[in-house]
Amino acid sequence: MGGVTTAEPTGPALVVGLANPGPDYEGTRHNIGWEVLQELASRALPMPAGFSTHKKTNCEITQTRLAGRQVVLARPRSYMNLSGGPIAAVAKYFSVEPTDVIVIHDEIDIDFGQVRLKRGGGEGGHNGLRSLTQSLGTRDYLRVRAGVGRPPGRMAVADFVLKRFSKLEQPDVPFLVQDAADAVELLLQHGLETAQNQVHSA
């Protein structure tokens, strides 16, 4: 298993930003994955990439190059708790193994503004991850966990993640997006172990 984390990755990768569709959810904590995906698309070479609907998989996708690798950037057009099916369909369509799927998502168990990386593990009550694990048939995909903080007081988690960032947090959201996008590029270029060493020590 050590080779999975230490070898320099070479094949095509699927980078997914988890989010709910529609304007009502724009800017919410749960949609941070989509904001990171848009940031990555803006960094694509030789020119920024635009998304289009891929009807066969019910995703918005773009194919491009990032960090020297061929990548597919994708956002399911379904709601978060049903996002696994479209993601698995994209992975199959482009012949991407689950170990080369990178999922960007909000994480309440990490302080706001922090980014952490891992492969596998539990879903921690995250409906998007649960759906993805069921559809891929494995937990062995890579995760870019964007910290959004924990709900205040007795606020329900579901209510918290569907709220927009507070006025105090808003100025720092672009930095969280940039840091998460940087982490994706490190994963693409160097693999998990090297990326973790850089991101977790920052």
MDAnalysis code that builds the backbone (N, CA, C; Angstrom):
import MDAnalysis as mda
import numpy as np

u = mda.Universe.empty(606, n_residues=202, atom_resindex=np.repeat(np.arange(202), 3), trajectory=True)
u.add_TopologyAttr("name", ["N", "CA", "C"] * 202)
u.add_TopologyAttr("resid", np.arange(1, 203))
u.add_TopologyAttr("resname", ["MET", "GLY", "GLY", "VAL", "THR", "THR", "ALA", "GLU", "PRO", "THR", "GLY", "PRO", "ALA", "LEU", "VAL", "VAL", "GLY", "LEU", "ALA", "ASN", "PRO", "GLY", "PRO", "ASP", "TYR", "GLU", "GLY", "THR", "ARG", "HIS", "ASN", "ILE", "GLY", "TRP", "GLU", "VAL", "LEU", "GLN", "GLU", "LEU", "ALA", "SER", "ARG", "ALA", "LEU", "PRO", "MET", "PRO", "ALA", "GLY", "PHE", "SER", "THR", "HIS", "LYS", "LYS", "THR", "ASN", "CYS", "GLU", "ILE", "THR", "GLN", "THR", "ARG", "LEU", "ALA", "GLY", "ARG", "GLN", "VAL", "VAL", "LEU", "ALA", "ARG", "PRO", "ARG", "SER", "TYR", "MET", "ASN", "LEU", "SER", "GLY", "GLY", "PRO", "ILE", "ALA", "ALA", "VAL", "ALA", "LYS", "TYR", "PHE", "SER", "VAL", "GLU", "PRO", "THR", "ASP", "VAL", "ILE", "VAL", "ILE", "HIS", "ASP", "GLU", "ILE", "ASP", "ILE", "ASP", "PHE", "GLY", "GLN", "VAL", "ARG", "LEU", "LYS", "ARG", "GLY", "GLY", "GLY", "GLU", "GLY", "GLY", "HIS", "ASN", "GLY", "LEU", "ARG", "SER", "LEU", "THR", "GLN", "SER", "LEU", "GLY", "THR", "ARG", "ASP", "TYR", "LEU", "ARG", "VAL", "ARG", "ALA", "GLY", "VAL", "GLY", "ARG", "PRO", "PRO", "GLY", "ARG", "MET", "ALA", "VAL", "ALA", "ASP", "PHE", "VAL", "LEU", "LYS", "ARG", "PHE", "SER", "LYS", "LEU", "GLU", "GLN", "PRO", "ASP", "VAL", "PRO", "PHE", "LEU", "VAL", "GLN", "ASP", "ALA", "ALA", "ASP", "ALA", "VAL", "GLU", "LEU", "LEU", "LEU", "GLN", "HIS", "GLY", "LEU", "GLU", "THR", "ALA", "GLN", "ASN", "GLN", "VAL", "HIS", "SER", "ALA"])
u.atoms.positions = np.array([
    [0.822, -1.214, 0.000],
    [0.000, 0.000, 0.000],
    [0.857, 1.266, 0.000],
    [2.105, 1.146, 0.473],
    [2.945, 2.330, 0.555],
    [3.134, 2.991, -0.794],
    [3.157, 2.175, -1.879],
    [3.362, 2.742, -3.188],
    [2.259, 3.682, -3.612],
    [1.064, 3.512, -3.030],
    [-0.060, 4.363, -3.396],
    [0.215, 5.802, -2.984],
    [0.901, 5.983, -1.848],
    [1.100, 7.329, -1.334],
    [2.435, 7.939, -1.733],
    [3.415, 7.130, -2.101],
    [4.732, 7.687, -2.338],
    [5.070, 7.852, -3.812],
    [4.480, 7.046, -4.694],
    [4.816, 7.121, -6.111],
    [4.282, 8.408, -6.721],
    [5.076, 9.001, -7.624],
    [4.612, 10.179, -8.341],
    [3.466, 9.761, -9.265],
    [2.306, 10.388, -9.166],
    [1.167, 10.000, -10.003],
    [1.395, 10.397, -11.456],
    [0.855, 9.614, -12.378],
    [1.080, 9.886, -13.791],
    [-0.196, 9.856, -14.629],
    [-1.146, 8.985, -14.320],
    [-2.325, 8.800, -15.158],
    [-3.327, 9.927, -15.022],
    [-4.448, 9.835, -15.760],
    [-5.495, 10.854, -15.668],
    [-6.163, 10.830, -14.292],
    [-6.620, 11.980, -13.850],
    [-7.274, 12.088, -12.542],
    [-8.635, 12.753, -12.706],
    [-9.535, 12.407, -11.810],
    [-10.848, 13.037, -11.746],
    [-10.899, 13.866, -10.463],
    [-11.117, 15.162, -10.615],
    [-11.201, 16.062, -9.464],
    [-12.643, 16.527, -9.340],
    [-13.256, 16.250, -8.199],
    [-14.674, 16.509, -7.987],
    [-14.869, 17.566, -6.902],
    [-15.737, 18.525, -7.159],
    [-16.129, 19.488, -6.143],
    [-17.552, 19.203, -5.703],
    [-17.721, 18.788, -4.450],
    [-19.068, 18.497, -3.955],
    [-19.827, 19.789, -3.680],
    [-21.105, 19.792, -4.055],
    [-21.926, 20.990, -3.880],
    [-23.378, 20.645, -4.170],
    [-24.261, 21.523, -3.723],
    [-25.665, 21.447, -4.123],
    [-25.883, 22.400, -5.293],
    [-26.744, 22.028, -6.256],
    [-26.964, 22.884, -7.419],
    [-27.938, 24.019, -7.121],
    [-27.842, 25.065, -7.931],
    [-28.819, 26.148, -7.852],
    [-28.345, 27.343, -7.056],
    [-28.899, 28.521, -7.352],
    [-28.468, 29.772, -6.710],
    [-28.718, 29.828, -5.213],
    [-29.704, 29.075, -4.719],
    [-30.000, 29.113, -3.285],
    [-28.827, 28.614, -2.446],
    [-27.969, 27.817, -3.041],
    [-26.876, 27.211, -2.284],
    [-25.526, 27.860, -2.554],
    [-25.489, 28.826, -3.455],
    [-24.223, 29.472, -3.776],
    [-23.658, 30.182, -2.540],
    [-22.368, 30.001, -2.315],
    [-21.717, 30.680, -1.207],
    [-21.906, 30.025, 0.151],
    [-22.609, 28.873, 0.197],
    [-22.782, 28.183, 1.476],
    [-21.545, 27.346, 1.793],
    [-21.416, 26.970, 3.048],
    [-20.278, 26.144, 3.461],
    [-20.246, 24.822, 2.708],
    [-21.412, 24.238, 2.485],
    [-21.501, 22.943, 1.822],
    [-20.995, 22.998, 0.377],
    [-20.941, 24.193, -0.206],
    [-20.570, 24.336, -1.614],
    [-19.133, 24.784, -1.823],
    [-18.321, 24.730, -0.791],
    [-16.935, 25.180, -0.919],
    [-16.186, 24.352, -1.965],
    [-16.567, 23.086, -2.135],
    [-15.909, 22.244, -3.128],
    [-16.052, 22.788, -4.539],
    [-17.220, 23.344, -4.851],
    [-17.449, 23.915, -6.177],
    [-16.614, 25.170, -6.378],
    [-16.467, 25.978, -5.331],
    [-15.654, 27.189, -5.445],
    [-14.191, 26.829, -5.717],
    [-13.718, 25.776, -5.068],
    [-12.339, 25.331, -5.295],
    [-12.192, 24.809, -6.723],
    [-13.192, 24.093, -7.199],
    [-13.153, 23.562, -8.559],
    [-13.086, 24.700, -9.579],
    [-13.840, 25.768, -9.341],
    [-13.798, 26.912, -10.237],
    [-12.428, 27.584, -10.211],
    [-11.822, 27.640, -9.047],
    [-10.471, 28.189, -8.935],
    [-9.488, 27.348, -9.739],
    [-9.608, 26.028, -9.651],
    [-8.724, 25.148, -10.418],
    [-8.925, 25.340, -11.915],
    [-10.165, 25.491, -12.346],
    [-10.443, 25.708, -13.762],
    [-9.782, 26.992, -14.262],
    [-9.727, 28.000, -13.397],
    [-9.109, 29.272, -13.796],
    [-7.593, 29.150, -13.934],
    [-7.006, 28.111, -13.325],
    [-5.559, 27.899, -13.393],
    [-5.152, 26.986, -14.542],
    [-6.127, 26.417, -15.227],
    [-5.842, 25.415, -16.256],
    [-4.987, 25.987, -17.386],
    [-4.157, 25.124, -17.963],
    [-3.289, 25.500, -19.077],
    [-3.712, 24.762, -20.342],
    [-3.563, 25.388, -21.501],
    [-2.921, 26.681, -21.758],
    [-3.826, 27.879, -21.519],
    [-5.099, 27.646, -21.170],
    [-6.009, 28.760, -20.902],
    [-7.077, 28.307, -19.908],
    [-7.695, 29.264, -19.190],
    [-8.738, 28.889, -18.234],
    [-9.821, 28.039, -18.878],
    [-10.319, 27.071, -18.111],
    [-11.292, 26.111, -18.642],
    [-12.709, 26.493, -18.227],
    [-13.665, 26.227, -19.124],
    [-15.073, 26.454, -18.821],
    [-15.805, 25.127, -18.693],
    [-16.863, 25.101, -17.895],
    [-17.618, 23.877, -17.651],
    [-18.791, 23.756, -18.625],
    [-19.106, 22.530, -18.984],
    [-20.281, 22.260, -19.811],
    [-20.966, 21.005, -19.291],
    [-22.234, 20.869, -19.592],
    [-23.012, 19.721, -19.114],
    [-22.638, 18.461, -19.888],
    [-22.328, 17.407, -19.145],
    [-22.027, 16.098, -19.725],
    [-23.256, 15.229, -19.455],
    [-24.135, 15.152, -20.442],
    [-25.457, 14.555, -20.228],
    [-25.392, 13.079, -19.838],
    [-24.384, 12.370, -20.336],
    [-24.303, 10.937, -20.048],
    [-24.038, 10.651, -18.573],
    [-23.492, 11.629, -17.859],
    [-23.147, 11.394, -16.452],
    [-23.851, 12.353, -15.495],
    [-24.635, 13.298, -16.027],
    [-25.328, 14.280, -15.195],
    [-24.349, 15.096, -14.343],
    [-23.242, 15.496, -14.962],
    [-22.252, 16.347, -14.304],
    [-21.918, 17.534, -15.192],
    [-21.418, 18.587, -14.560],
    [-20.776, 19.669, -15.295],
    [-19.281, 19.368, -15.274],
    [-18.659, 19.311, -16.445],
    [-17.257, 18.895, -16.490],
    [-16.433, 19.801, -17.400],
    [-15.124, 19.694, -17.241],
    [-14.179, 20.235, -18.190],
    [-12.947, 19.341, -18.186],
    [-12.357, 19.144, -19.327],
    [-11.119, 18.367, -19.448],
    [-9.967, 19.327, -19.711],
    [-8.885, 19.170, -18.950],
    [-7.785, 20.107, -19.082],
    [-6.517, 19.488, -18.504],
    [-5.487, 20.311, -18.343],
    [-4.246, 19.882, -17.701],
    [-3.974, 20.758, -16.493],
    [-3.603, 20.121, -15.390],
    [-3.225, 20.822, -14.168],
    [-2.017, 20.118, -13.574],
    [-1.058, 20.893, -13.120],
    [0.122, 20.330, -12.473],
    [0.761, 19.233, -13.320],
    [0.721, 19.414, -14.637],
    [1.370, 18.478, -15.540],
    [0.594, 17.207, -15.827],
    [-0.647, 17.125, -15.331],
    [-1.439, 15.906, -15.555],
    [-2.735, 16.205, -16.292],
    [-3.205, 15.206, -17.015],
    [-4.513, 15.297, -17.652],
    [-5.574, 15.107, -16.572],
    [-6.525, 16.014, -16.490],
    [-7.545, 15.920, -15.453],
    [-8.931, 16.192, -16.026],
    [-9.915, 15.616, -15.357],
    [-11.307, 15.961, -15.587],
    [-11.802, 16.635, -14.310],
    [-12.279, 17.860, -14.423],
    [-12.893, 18.550, -13.294],
    [-14.393, 18.362, -13.414],
    [-15.041, 17.976, -12.320],
    [-16.465, 17.647, -12.410],
    [-17.249, 18.073, -11.183],
    [-18.467, 18.526, -11.432],
    [-19.427, 18.776, -10.357],
    [-20.724, 18.075, -10.709],
    [-21.225, 17.203, -9.830],
    [-22.522, 16.565, -10.076],
    [-23.629, 17.615, -10.161],
    [-24.601, 17.394, -11.015],
    [-25.744, 18.295, -11.129],
    [-26.875, 17.864, -10.194],
    [-26.649, 16.782, -9.466],
    [-27.632, 16.291, -8.500],
    [-27.385, 16.940, -7.144],
    [-28.309, 16.716, -6.218],
    [-28.085, 17.212, -4.861],
    [-27.010, 16.375, -4.169],
    [-26.460, 16.963, -3.126],
    [-25.301, 16.385, -2.443],
    [-25.481, 14.910, -2.083],
    [-26.628, 14.558, -1.521],
    [-26.809, 13.188, -1.029],
    [-27.012, 12.176, -2.144],
    [-27.066, 12.647, -3.410],
    [-27.193, 11.748, -4.566],
    [-26.014, 11.913, -5.530],
    [-24.939, 12.521, -5.056],
    [-23.836, 12.885, -5.952],
    [-22.953, 11.707, -6.334],
    [-23.028, 10.594, -5.605],
    [-22.154, 9.460, -5.879],
    [-22.358, 8.853, -7.248],
    [-23.615, 8.697, -7.657],
    [-23.917, 8.079, -8.951],
    [-23.294, 8.828, -10.121],
    [-23.523, 10.148, -10.222],
    [-22.895, 10.908, -11.301],
    [-21.365, 10.866, -11.268],
    [-20.774, 10.924, -10.077],
    [-19.310, 10.890, -9.989],
    [-18.771, 9.549, -10.449],
    [-19.403, 8.468, -10.000],
    [-18.967, 7.135, -10.427],
    [-19.121, 6.980, -11.937],
    [-20.166, 7.585, -12.501],
    [-20.385, 7.510, -13.946],
    [-19.280, 8.243, -14.705],
    [-18.859, 9.408, -14.200],
    [-17.760, 10.144, -14.835],
    [-16.467, 9.342, -14.769],
    [-16.189, 8.768, -13.595],
    [-14.973, 7.973, -13.427],
    [-14.949, 6.809, -14.418],
    [-16.090, 6.154, -14.584],
    [-16.171, 5.025, -15.522],
    [-16.029, 5.505, -16.960],
    [-16.680, 6.596, -17.297],
    [-16.666, 7.110, -18.663],
    [-15.251, 7.467, -19.105],
    [-14.463, 8.064, -18.196],
    [-13.104, 8.491, -18.528],
    [-12.042, 7.496, -18.063],
    [-12.484, 6.311, -17.629],
    [-11.571, 5.232, -17.209],
    [-10.594, 5.687, -16.118],
    [-11.133, 6.354, -15.099],
    [-10.335, 6.796, -13.949],
    [-10.593, 5.851, -12.779],
    [-9.526, 5.301, -12.222],
    [-9.660, 4.414, -11.071],
    [-10.068, 5.214, -9.827],
    [-10.802, 4.593, -8.874],
    [-11.178, 5.292, -7.649],
    [-9.987, 5.905, -6.908],
    [-8.819, 5.254, -6.979],
    [-7.632, 5.784, -6.297],
    [-7.127, 7.070, -6.934],
    [-7.603, 7.381, -8.145],
    [-7.229, 8.627, -8.820],
    [-8.362, 9.644, -8.813],
    [-9.345, 9.427, -7.960],
    [-10.428, 10.391, -7.769],
    [-10.093, 11.270, -6.565],
    [-10.111, 12.573, -6.773],
    [-9.859, 13.552, -5.711],
    [-11.153, 14.306, -5.444],
    [-11.641, 14.241, -4.228],
    [-12.911, 14.868, -3.864],
    [-12.658, 16.039, -2.924],
    [-13.145, 17.209, -3.305],
    [-13.013, 18.417, -2.476],
    [-14.342, 18.629, -1.759],
    [-14.284, 18.740, -0.444],
    [-15.543, 18.879, 0.301],
    [-15.351, 19.693, 1.570],
    [-16.469, 20.187, 2.096],
    [-16.476, 20.905, 3.368],
    [-16.281, 19.913, 4.509],
    [-15.622, 20.372, 5.571],
    [-15.335, 19.504, 6.718],
    [-15.541, 20.277, 8.019],
    [-16.534, 19.857, 8.818],
    [-16.830, 20.580, 10.058],
    [-15.868, 20.211, 11.182],
    [-15.148, 19.100, 11.047],
    [-14.238, 18.677, 12.108],
    [-12.852, 19.300, 11.970],
    [-12.724, 20.269, 11.072],
    [-11.476, 20.993, 10.880],
    [-11.773, 22.484, 11.040],
    [-10.887, 23.199, 11.727],
    [-11.090, 24.631, 11.953],
    [-11.268, 25.373, 10.638],
    [-12.084, 26.395, 10.668],
    [-12.294, 27.212, 9.483],
    [-10.956, 27.728, 8.934],
    [-10.785, 27.569, 7.622],
    [-9.586, 28.075, 6.970],
    [-8.469, 27.067, 6.831],
    [-8.573, 25.924, 7.508],
    [-7.540, 24.898, 7.422],
    [-7.883, 23.891, 6.322],
    [-6.854, 23.294, 5.736],
    [-7.041, 22.266, 4.702],
    [-6.283, 21.015, 5.130],
    [-6.921, 19.881, 5.009],
    [-6.276, 18.610, 5.344],
    [-6.539, 17.599, 4.229],
    [-5.592, 16.683, 4.060],
    [-5.662, 15.688, 2.994],
    [-5.645, 14.291, 3.580],
    [-6.370, 13.379, 2.962],
    [-6.292, 11.978, 3.368],
    [-6.872, 11.097, 2.268],
    [-6.589, 9.814, 2.393],
    [-7.200, 8.818, 1.524],
    [-8.024, 7.879, 2.400],
    [-9.257, 7.601, 1.983],
    [-10.081, 6.647, 2.702],
    [-10.575, 7.180, 4.037],
    [-11.003, 6.255, 4.894],
    [-11.566, 6.626, 6.185],
    [-13.082, 6.724, 6.107],
    [-13.677, 7.092, 7.227],
    [-15.126, 7.191, 7.304],
    [-15.662, 8.441, 6.639],
    [-16.984, 8.548, 6.599],
    [-17.616, 9.705, 5.959],
    [-17.991, 10.797, 6.956],
    [-17.937, 10.487, 8.253],
    [-18.196, 11.501, 9.266],
    [-19.553, 12.170, 9.157],
    [-20.553, 11.435, 8.666],
    [-21.891, 12.013, 8.538],
    [-22.078, 12.881, 7.309],
    [-21.070, 12.956, 6.450],
    [-21.169, 13.784, 5.239],
    [-21.924, 12.997, 4.162],
    [-23.116, 13.478, 3.807],
    [-23.970, 12.733, 2.886],
    [-23.369, 12.585, 1.488],
    [-22.620, 13.590, 1.053],
    [-21.992, 13.502, -0.256],
    [-20.945, 12.408, -0.300],
    [-20.132, 12.322, 0.752],
    [-19.114, 11.276, 0.821],
    [-19.756, 9.901, 0.949],
    [-20.816, 9.815, 1.739],
    [-21.496, 8.527, 1.907],
    [-22.026, 8.029, 0.566],
    [-22.639, 8.923, -0.195],
    [-23.164, 8.557, -1.511],
    [-22.039, 8.133, -2.449],
    [-20.923, 8.840, -2.388],
    [-19.796, 8.519, -3.262],
    [-19.193, 7.162, -2.925],
    [-19.025, 6.892, -1.639],
    [-18.480, 5.603, -1.220],
    [-19.371, 4.457, -1.698],
    [-20.673, 4.630, -1.554],
    [-21.607, 3.589, -1.991],
    [-21.512, 3.360, -3.498],
    [-21.398, 4.432, -4.265],
    [-21.404, 4.313, -5.721],
    [-20.080, 3.803, -6.276],
    [-18.972, 4.219, -5.670],
    [-17.665, 3.741, -6.116],
    [-17.366, 2.341, -5.586],
    [-18.036, 1.969, -4.490],
    [-17.797, 0.661, -3.895],
    [-16.511, 0.593, -3.100],
    [-15.952, 1.755, -2.758],
    [-14.714, 1.809, -1.990],
    [-14.586, 3.171, -1.323],
    [-13.810, 3.228, -0.236],
    [-13.486, 4.497, 0.407],
    [-12.094, 4.987, -0.010],
    [-11.456, 4.259, -0.903],
    [-10.044, 4.486, -1.195],
    [-9.821, 5.604, -2.216],
    [-10.584, 6.696, -2.091],
    [-10.361, 7.862, -2.931],
    [-9.721, 8.963, -2.079],
    [-9.134, 9.939, -2.758],
    [-8.438, 11.030, -2.070],
    [-9.418, 12.137, -1.687],
    [-9.150, 12.764, -0.551],
    [-10.056, 13.799, -0.059],
    [-9.280, 15.066, 0.283],
    [-9.764, 16.171, -0.244],
    [-9.262, 17.484, 0.135],
    [-10.330, 18.102, 1.020],
    [-10.029, 18.187, 2.312],
    [-11.016, 18.561, 3.321],
    [-10.842, 20.033, 3.678],
    [-11.803, 20.847, 3.263],
    [-11.753, 22.284, 3.513],
    [-12.488, 22.592, 4.814],
    [-11.766, 23.052, 5.796],
    [-12.349, 23.294, 7.112],
    [-13.324, 24.463, 7.120],
    [-14.544, 24.199, 7.583],
    [-15.558, 25.254, 7.680],
    [-15.968, 25.510, 9.128],
    [-15.317, 24.841, 10.089],
    [-15.630, 25.048, 11.490],
    [-16.859, 24.286, 11.945],
    [-17.083, 24.306, 13.258],
    [-18.220, 23.580, 13.818],
    [-19.401, 24.509, 14.083],
    [-20.625, 23.958, 14.081],
    [-21.806, 24.794, 14.338],
    [-21.732, 25.410, 15.730],
    [-22.180, 26.652, 15.874],
    [-22.197, 27.284, 17.200],
    [-23.338, 26.753, 18.047],
    [-23.112, 26.680, 19.338],
    [-24.180, 26.278, 20.254],
    [-24.792, 24.941, 19.902],
    [-26.120, 24.930, 19.809],
    [-26.837, 23.693, 19.496],
    [-27.360, 23.661, 18.062],
    [-26.823, 24.517, 17.212],
    [-27.268, 24.524, 15.813],
    [-27.015, 23.175, 15.158],
    [-28.000, 22.680, 14.441],
    [-27.854, 21.403, 13.754],
    [-26.816, 21.521, 12.641],
    [-26.061, 20.449, 12.457],
    [-25.024, 20.438, 11.426],
    [-25.617, 20.744, 10.061],
    [-26.767, 20.126, 9.748],
    [-27.393, 20.324, 8.439],
    [-27.729, 21.794, 8.200],
    [-28.190, 22.490, 9.243],
    [-28.499, 23.913, 9.107],
    [-27.219, 24.725, 8.923],
    [-26.197, 24.370, 9.662],
    [-24.938, 25.115, 9.639],
    [-24.276, 25.075, 8.266],
    [-24.163, 23.883, 7.680],
    [-23.438, 23.776, 6.413],
    [-24.217, 24.387, 5.253],
    [-25.526, 24.572, 5.421],
    [-26.316, 25.187, 4.359],
    [-26.407, 26.703, 4.513],
    [-25.708, 27.246, 5.521],
    [-25.640, 28.696, 5.692],
    [-24.405, 29.249, 4.977],
    [-24.479, 30.517, 4.644],
    [-23.323, 31.181, 4.060],
    [-22.328, 31.537, 5.161],
    [-21.106, 31.772, 4.753],
    [-20.083, 32.146, 5.724],
    [-20.442, 33.483, 6.367],
    [-20.040, 33.648, 7.619],
    [-20.352, 34.871, 8.357],
    [-19.564, 36.055, 7.796],
    [-19.987, 37.253, 8.169],
    [-19.284, 38.463, 7.722],
    [-17.839, 38.459, 8.197],
    [-17.613, 37.877, 9.365],
    [-16.254, 37.803, 9.904],
    [-15.398, 36.839, 9.091],
    [-16.025, 35.766, 8.598],
    [-15.288, 34.757, 7.831],
    [-15.092, 35.132, 6.371],
    [-16.010, 35.915, 5.820],
    [-16.028, 36.181, 4.380],
    [-14.665, 36.607, 3.807],
    [-13.933, 37.527, 4.462],
    [-12.666, 37.954, 3.867],
    [-11.643, 36.822, 3.721],
    [-11.786, 35.769, 4.528],
    [-10.809, 34.680, 4.497],
    [-11.220, 33.522, 3.596],
    [-12.457, 33.533, 3.099],
    [-12.913, 32.441, 2.226],
    [-12.046, 32.300, 0.977],
    [-11.679, 33.406, 0.289],
    [-10.821, 33.257, -0.895],
    [-9.486, 32.584, -0.583],
    [-8.947, 32.821, 0.608],
    [-7.689, 32.175, 0.980],
    [-7.881, 30.675, 1.189],
    [-9.020, 30.289, 1.782],
    [-9.332, 28.872, 1.946],
    [-9.465, 28.204, 0.578],
    [-10.133, 28.867, -0.337],
    [-10.312, 28.331, -1.692],
    [-8.956, 28.155, -2.376],
    [-8.102, 29.166, -2.270],
    [-6.785, 29.092, -2.900],
    [-5.932, 27.993, -2.279],
    [-5.968, 27.890, -0.959],
    [-5.166, 26.868, -0.277],
    [-5.630, 25.456, -0.664],
    [-6.941, 25.272, -0.762],
    [-7.465, 23.959, -1.148],
    [-7.091, 23.635, -2.593],
    [-7.140, 24.635, -3.464],
    [-6.741, 24.424, -4.859],
    [-5.258, 24.094, -4.949],
    [-4.440, 24.782, -4.146],
    [-3.003, 24.472, -4.096],
    [-2.790, 23.019, -3.676],
    [-3.577, 22.567, -2.697],
    [-3.447, 21.198, -2.192],
    [-3.796, 20.182, -3.275],
    [-4.818, 20.479, -4.078],
    [-5.178, 19.588, -5.186],
    [-4.022, 19.479, -6.169],
    [-3.401, 20.609, -6.490],
    [-2.289, 20.577, -7.447],
    [-1.102, 19.801, -6.889],
    [-0.853, 19.914, -5.594],
    [0.214, 19.125, -4.975],
    [-0.086, 17.628, -5.073],
    [-1.340, 17.266, -4.819],
    [-1.738, 15.862, -4.946],
    [-1.539, 15.354, -6.370],
    [-1.942, 16.169, -7.330],
    [-1.827, 15.778, -8.729],
    [-0.373, 15.571, -9.141],
    [0.499, 16.425, -8.645],
    [1.892, 16.392, -9.088],
    [2.761, 15.428, -8.300],
    [2.525, 15.356, -6.970],
    [3.470, 14.640, -6.115],
    [2.878, 13.451, -5.363],
    [1.560, 13.292, -5.340],
    [0.966, 12.218, -4.568],
    [0.673, 12.625, -3.138],
    [0.048, 11.715, -2.391],
    [-0.504, 12.052, -1.079],
    [0.552, 12.382, -0.033],
    [1.566, 11.545, 0.107],
    [2.506, 11.721, 1.212],
    [3.225, 13.065, 1.147],
    [3.750, 13.393, -0.027],
    [4.451, 14.670, -0.183],
    [3.495, 15.841, 0.007],
    [2.288, 15.725, -0.558],
    [1.303, 16.796, -0.419],
    [0.910, 17.002, 1.040],
    [0.700, 15.904, 1.763],
    [0.370, 16.021, 3.194],
    [1.474, 16.715, 3.958],
    [2.715, 16.344, 3.684],
    [3.843, 16.959, 4.398],
    [3.872, 18.466, 4.208],
    [3.557, 18.912, 3.009],
    [3.581, 20.360, 2.748],
    [2.355, 21.057, 3.309],
    [1.187, 20.485, 3.071],
    [-0.064, 21.151, 3.468],
    [-0.242, 21.139, 4.981],
    [0.046, 20.020, 5.618],
    [-0.209, 19.894, 7.056],
    [0.814, 20.628, 7.906],
    [1.938, 20.989, 7.325],
    [2.959, 21.707, 8.085],
    [2.849, 23.216, 7.905],
    [1.939, 23.633, 7.018],
    [1.784, 25.067, 6.730],
    [1.154, 25.798, 7.910],
])
